[in-house]
Amino acid sequence: MREDKRAGRTEAAMKKLRVMHVIIGNGFGGLENVMLDLVRKGDRERFEYFILCLSTPDVIRDKLEASGATVLDLGYGEGFHPGLPLAIRKVVDGHGIDVVHSHDYKPFFYATLGCLGKRRVARVYTEHSSILSMGAKHRRIGRMLARFNDAMVMVSYHLQRYWADRVGLPAEQSLVIHNGIDVGLFDHPEDRESLKREFGLEGKLVIGTALRLNEQKGLQYLVAAAPAVKERFPEARFLVIGEGPLRDDLTARARALGVDDVFLFPGYRSDVSRILPAFDVYVLPSLWEGLPLGMIEAMLAKLPIVATTVGGVPEVLVDDDTALLVPPADSGALAEALSRLAGSADLRRTMGERGRDHALAEYSLQKMVDTYETLYLDILAAK
């Protein structure tokens, strides 16, 4: 039996296998970055890549197509669509897909149903964090659908524990693969002051972040913390990179608190890794998380970090060593931690250097890609 499996794996490795990533496709964030890294850095001699978007990816189509993958979209909007599983099944059949890899709950739900009975297709799901916002009904459905996937991947041990404790999937039935980053993007950073100049922030102390402007990220608490920081450090500015549904609400909150003059919301940027060195401090005020990619990017950029103790964040950051950790939804604690870093260039430098050393050792992009590709081959070899 063992010899047969090894032979199967050798045969699978020789064939160019078709891997299809399934995403929603209506926005761009850490999840999409991880998926694109799997495509961009994958072994093109062994794998051919497809990206299937449930919606129409108008905003991110160029970025998806630049990865070299074949990009497909089904054009479905919000809401429940009973026809989606059959649509996905037709794509799998029509393109001879060997591996269906879904990312987050909605693609997981539809892709699992669409692949029912397809025993020769490897079915992989990666949980990035979406389950944390789901109610009891969706958790029950998730537990049932897990049985029809060959691998349930969690990006943090926190998510693995959550699936075990709240969803009912025993930890031994899932595995953890941490997100990785292309460290080469941070080897030759541009000058901090010249980058600040792009945003009109030369000579300012920049507290920055790059994320989606949605409920999960807790940005209302950052805005609420800003008056105390502004009072102690008038030169401080808040640079919030990203887009999302709460943009207008956040700008209104800043105006009401009298801190709109210290906040900049320049919108979505595709060159975040280049911009990060403009920050003096990186802040992540999230209310829930899986394993945030932006946090690891900030570490590689040698930035000191203030972050909330949610999800996989404490797995990566060590309080008072590589970061300052605060409770979620606590603007007072957030303001105090930001003020502490704003007041000490030595502390910012020391924390930034320690964070980069840790990220280099633990969060290699190639390690992540190799682990997923080995997983694909192992599943197919066992079929």
C-alpha positions in Angstrom: 0.0 0.0 0.0 2.8 2.4 0.9 4.6 1.7 -2.4 1.4 2.3 -4.4 1.0 5.7 -2.7 4.5 6.7 -3.5 4.0 5.7 -7.1 0.8 7.7 -7.2 2.6 10.7 -5.8 5.4 10.4 -8.4 2.8 10.1 -11.2 0.9 13.2 -9.9 4.1 15.1 -9.6 5.0 14.4 -13.3 1.7 15.5 -14.6 1.0 19.3 -14.8 -1.9 19.6 -12.3 -4.6 22.2 -12.6 -5.2 24.1 -9.3 -8.2 26.4 -9.1 -8.5 28.9 -6.3 -12.1 30.0 -5.5 -12.6 33.4 -4.0 -15.5 35.9 -3.8 -13.5 38.4 -5.9 -15.2 41.7 -4.9 -12.3 43.3 -3.0 -8.6 43.0 -2.2 -7.0 42.3 1.1 -4.8 39.8 2.9 -6.7 36.8 1.7 -6.4 37.7 -1.9 -2.7 38.5 -1.4 -2.0 35.0 0.1 -3.9 33.4 -2.8 -2.0 35.4 -5.4 1.3 34.5 -3.7 0.4 30.9 -4.1 -0.1 31.4 -7.8 2.9 33.8 -8.4 5.4 31.7 -6.5 4.1 28.3 -7.4 5.9 25.6 -9.4 4.8 26.3 -13.0 6.5 23.1 -14.2 4.1 21.0 -12.0 1.0 23.2 -11.7 -1.3 25.3 -13.9 -3.4 27.9 -12.0 -6.9 29.1 -12.3 -8.7 31.7 -10.2 -12.5 31.5 -10.0 -14.3 34.5 -8.7 -17.9 34.1 -7.6 -18.6 37.7 -8.3 -17.3 40.0 -11.1 -13.8 41.1 -10.0 -13.8 44.6 -11.7 -11.6 46.2 -9.0 -9.0 43.5 -8.9 -9.1 41.8 -12.3 -5.9 43.4 -13.5 -4.0 42.2 -10.5 -5.5 38.7 -10.8 -4.6 38.4 -14.4 -1.1 39.8 -13.8 -0.4 36.7 -11.7 -0.4 34.5 -14.8 -3.4 32.5 -13.8 -6.4 31.9 -16.0 -9.1 34.2 -14.4 -12.7 33.1 -14.5 -15.8 34.8 -13.0 -19.4 33.7 -12.5 -20.8 37.2 -12.0 -23.0 36.4 -9.0 -23.7 39.2 -6.5 -24.6 39.2 -2.8 -27.1 36.9 -1.3 -27.8 33.2 -1.6 -27.5 31.6 -5.1 -28.7 28.0 -5.4 -27.3 27.8 -8.9 -23.7 28.5 -7.8 -22.7 24.9 -7.0 -23.7 23.7 -10.4 -21.9 26.6 -12.0 -18.7 25.7 -10.1 -19.1 22.0 -11.0 -19.3 22.9 -14.7 -16.1 24.9 -14.5 -14.3 22.0 -12.7 -15.4 19.6 -15.4 -14.9 22.0 -18.3 -11.3 22.8 -17.4 -10.2 19.5 -16.0 -9.4 20.8 -12.6 -7.4 18.6 -10.2 -7.4 20.7 -7.1 -10.2 23.0 -5.9 -8.8 25.4 -3.2 -11.5 27.6 -1.6 -10.8 30.6 0.6 -13.2 31.8 3.3 -16.7 30.7 4.1 -18.8 31.6 1.1 -16.5 30.0 -1.5 -16.1 27.0 0.9 -19.8 26.6 1.0 -20.5 26.7 -2.7 -17.3 24.9 -3.9 -17.9 22.0 -1.4 -21.4 21.5 -2.7 -20.2 21.9 -6.3 -17.6 19.1 -5.9 -19.8 16.6 -4.1 -19.1 13.1 -5.5 -15.9 14.2 -7.3 -13.6 11.7 -5.6 -10.7 12.3 -7.9 -10.6 16.1 -7.3 -8.6 17.3 -4.3 -10.7 19.7 -2.2 -8.8 22.1 0.1 -10.2 24.9 2.2 -8.2 27.7 3.9 -9.9 29.5 6.8 -8.6 33.0 6.9 -11.0 34.4 9.5 -14.5 34.5 8.1 -15.9 31.8 10.5 -15.3 34.3 13.4 -18.2 36.4 12.2 -20.6 33.6 11.5 -23.6 32.6 13.6 -24.5 29.1 15.0 -26.3 28.0 11.8 -23.3 28.7 9.6 -21.0 27.0 12.1 -23.2 23.8 12.0 -23.2 23.9 8.2 -19.4 24.4 8.2 -18.9 21.3 10.4 -21.0 19.2 8.0 -19.2 20.5 4.9 -15.8 19.9 6.4 -16.3 16.1 6.0 -16.4 16.6 2.2 -13.0 18.4 2.0 -9.7 16.6 1.9 -7.9 19.2 3.9 -9.1 21.9 6.3 -6.3 24.5 6.6 -6.2 27.2 9.3 -3.9 30.2 9.1 -3.4 30.3 12.9 -3.7 28.0 15.9 -6.4 30.3 17.2 -8.6 29.5 14.2 -7.8 25.8 14.7 -9.0 26.0 18.3 -12.0 28.0 17.3 -13.1 25.4 14.8 -12.6 22.7 17.4 -14.3 24.5 20.3 -17.1 26.4 18.5 -17.6 24.6 15.2 -17.0 21.0 16.4 -14.1 20.0 14.0 -11.5 18.1 16.1 -8.1 19.8 15.9 -6.5 16.6 14.5 -8.8 16.9 11.5 -7.3 20.2 10.4 -3.8 21.6 10.0 -2.2 25.0 10.4 -0.2 26.7 7.6 0.9 30.2 8.5 0.8 32.9 5.9 4.1 33.8 4.4 5.5 37.0 2.9 7.9 37.6 0.0 10.8 39.0 2.1 12.6 40.3 -1.0 10.0 43.1 -1.2 11.5 44.6 1.9 15.2 44.2 1.3 15.8 47.7 -0.2 13.3 50.1 1.4 13.1 53.7 0.1 14.0 56.6 2.3 11.4 57.2 5.0 11.2 61.0 4.6 11.0 60.9 0.8 8.0 58.5 1.1 6.4 60.8 3.7 6.8 63.6 1.2 4.5 61.7 -1.2 1.7 62.2 1.3 2.6 65.7 2.4 3.8 64.3 5.8 7.5 65.3 5.8 8.7 65.9 9.3 5.6 64.3 10.8 5.4 61.2 13.0 3.3 58.8 11.0 1.1 56.2 12.7 0.0 54.1 9.8 -2.0 51.0 8.8 -3.1 49.2 5.6 -6.3 47.3 5.7 -9.9 47.1 4.7 -12.1 49.8 6.1 -14.7 47.5 7.6 -16.1 46.5 11.0 -13.6 43.8 11.6 -10.6 46.1 11.6 -11.9 48.3 14.6 -10.8 51.6 13.0 -13.5 53.5 15.0 -11.4 52.8 18.1 -8.3 54.2 16.4 -10.2 57.4 15.6 -11.4 57.6 19.2 -7.8 57.2 20.4 -6.5 60.0 18.2 -7.5 63.0 20.3 -5.3 61.8 23.2 -2.4 61.1 20.9 -2.8 64.5 19.1 -2.8 66.3 22.4 0.5 64.8 23.5 2.1 64.6 20.1 0.8 67.4 17.8 3.2 66.3 15.1 1.5 62.8 14.9 -0.5 62.0 11.7 -2.6 58.9 11.0 -2.2 57.4 7.5 -4.9 54.8 6.8 -4.3 53.0 3.5 -7.3 51.0 2.1 -10.9 51.2 1.0 -14.1 49.8 2.4 -17.7 50.4 3.4 -16.8 52.5 6.6 -14.8 55.1 4.8 -17.5 57.9 5.1 -18.3 56.9 8.7 -14.7 57.1 9.8 -14.1 60.5 8.2 -17.3 61.7 9.9 -16.1 60.4 13.2 -12.7 62.1 12.8 -14.4 65.4 12.0 -16.7 65.1 15.0 -13.8 64.5 17.3 -11.7 67.3 15.9 -9.0 65.1 14.5 -9.9 65.2 10.8 -6.8 67.4 10.3 -4.5 64.6 11.4 -6.1 61.7 9.4 -5.4 60.8 5.8 -7.4 58.3 3.9 -5.7 58.0 0.5 -7.7 54.9 -0.5 -6.5 51.6 -1.9 -2.9 51.3 -3.0 -1.3 48.4 -4.8 2.2 49.2 -3.6 1.7 48.9 0.2 5.1 47.1 0.6 6.8 50.2 -0.8 4.8 52.6 1.3 5.2 50.9 4.7 8.6 52.5 5.4 6.8 55.9 5.5 5.3 54.7 8.8 7.0 55.3 12.1 4.5 53.0 13.9 2.1 50.4 12.5 -1.2 50.0 14.2 -3.7 47.1 14.0 -6.9 47.8 16.0 -8.8 44.7 14.8 -11.8 43.2 16.7 -11.1 39.8 15.2 -8.5 38.3 13.0 -7.0 35.0 11.6 -3.4 35.7 10.9 -3.2 39.3 9.4 -0.7 39.5 6.5 -0.3 43.2 7.0 1.1 42.7 10.4 3.9 40.4 9.1 4.6 42.8 6.3 5.0 45.6 8.9 7.5 43.4 10.8 9.5 42.8 7.7 9.6 46.6 7.2 11.1 47.0 10.7 8.1 48.8 12.1 7.1 48.7 15.7 3.6 47.6 16.1 0.6 48.3 18.3 -2.0 45.6 17.9 -5.0 44.1 19.6 -4.9 40.7 21.3 -7.2 38.9 18.9 -7.0 35.8 16.7 -3.6 34.7 15.7 -2.0 38.1 16.6 -0.5 36.9 20.0 1.0 33.8 18.2 3.2 36.2 16.2 3.8 39.2 18.4 5.4 39.2 21.8 4.1 42.0 24.1 6.8 44.5 25.1 9.3 42.8 22.8 8.3 42.9 19.2 5.1 44.9 19.8 2.7 46.5 22.3 -0.4 44.5 22.6 -3.7 46.0 23.9 -7.3 44.6 24.4 -9.7 45.0 21.5 -12.3 47.8 21.5 -10.3 49.8 24.1 -9.4 53.3 22.7 -7.8 54.3 25.9 -5.3 51.5 25.9 -4.7 52.0 22.2 -3.9 55.7 22.8 -1.5 54.9 25.6 0.4 52.3 23.6 0.7 54.6 20.6 1.8 57.5 22.8 4.5 55.3 24.3 6.0 54.5 20.9 5.5 58.0 19.7 7.6 59.2 22.6 10.6 56.9 22.1 12.6 56.6 18.9 14.9 54.1 20.6 11.9 51.8 21.5 10.6 52.1 18.0 13.9 51.1 16.5 14.5 48.2 18.9 11.0 46.7 18.5 11.2 47.1 14.7 14.5 45.2 14.5 13.3 42.4 16.7 10.1 42.0 14.7 12.0 41.8 11.4 14.3 39.1 12.8 11.3 37.0 13.9 9.4 37.4 10.7 12.4 36.4 8.6 12.8 33.2 10.6 9.1 32.2 10.8 7.1 33.5 7.9 8.9 32.7 4.6 6.7 32.8 1.5 8.5 29.9 -0.1 7.9 27.8 3.0 4.1 28.5 2.8 4.0 27.7 -1.0 6.0 24.5 -0.7 3.7 23.3 2.2 0.5 23.8 0.1 2.0 22.2 -3.0 3.1 19.2 -1.0 -0.4 19.0 0.5 -2.0 19.0 -3.0 0.3 16.2 -4.2 -0.2 14.1 -1.1 -4.0 14.3 -1.4 -4.0 13.4 -5.0 -1.6 10.5 -4.4 -3.9 9.0 -1.9 -6.9 9.0 -4.2 
